[in-house]
Amino acid sequence: MKETSTWYSHRLDRSITLVRWGGFGKPVLIFPTAGGDAEEIERFHVIGCLSDLLEKGRIKVYSCDSAAGQALAKGEGTAEYRGRMQDRFQEYVFHEVVPAIRSDCRKDDIDIIAAGASIGAFNALAVLCRYPGAFSHALCLSGTYDLTRFLDGGDPGPAFYESSPMHYVSRLNGRHLEAVRKRFVLFAAGEGRAEDIGETWRAAHLLGSVGIPNRVDSWGRDWHHDWPTWREMLPKYLDEMTK
């Protein structure tokens, strides 16, 4: 069961698409890679690899266009503009996508699993750390967690640093930090072609330093930064998270 919705987001100043697969189960928001769109995971056969979990009603899968990732991948505007887009994209997810998912699930406070690969992993981690009241888990695959490399050395502005976990997690405190400590982040990465598991370990150590529960799984050198790896990872870990 597939359903597509498109609306104009004033936060992002563009039309954005949200797609849902499945009719029942735990909601899972899978972010695209880099500049991908809401249907990227279908084209790369992720929905097919999740068919067992979908058919059994254990998960409902959602995905939205990667507006902020597209700005990074295309080098749109200034570094400050691309940095601000990260902040606005996360606000769009919380204020527009989360309510749409909860309405679709007919439960106003249902927790959502955030997932993604590469820059999608950054987005999954970012929304959980920023909005722990909406997201229960982040499943982060082959992640790119420090986006400053995409900013051409320019100043991304304060909004970027408020949206980048690698730059603000160490400053979390009070009720916000306590809320994130009740959530869980699962990192997984290969060590093959184009992978940098060191970036995953740096993110994990940062979270661990402030008491945010997380785990790192290394898949070794035979697993590369590519869709075949993520098609193996996603059903394995979503099965684990929804038992």
C-alpha angles and dihedrals in degrees: 000000000000127000128180127200128181128186139161113260113206088193090062098027093229144077114274130194127218119192128193129198122191134026106237142022143058110338114244121189109202114194118212123242119263107314097358126138133229093272097048093101090055094049090051092050097248091129088053093052089051093049095109093055091043095048092049090053094241095124141022112203125214131180134179135195114278097235095164092044090052090054090052096044093049095040091236117189124327128334088256091054092050090047092049090050090061089057094045093047091055090048089051091052093050100039100036113017098040093052090047091052093046091049090050090050090046092229119107097203104034114142119236131213111228117208141167148138129242106344086359086065089054089053092048091052093043097053093047093050093045099039109028090158089069105034126057100182139015117209105197118187124190089338134202102205106167108062096180088100088072095055099075093232093296126132107269092196131233096293090065093055090049089055100043114085092201088062103040110027092087088058097052114118144152122023093345093058092044090053093051090048088063090059131074135228122199115196121193130174141158125230098220133095115349093355123129108188089173088074089054092051091050091054092046093050091050092053092044092052090065096038101259107150114241144148133208122212118191114204094193135231098312092068119080138196094269145097098272088063094049093046087060096043101047100059092041095054098036088053088053094047096048102046 
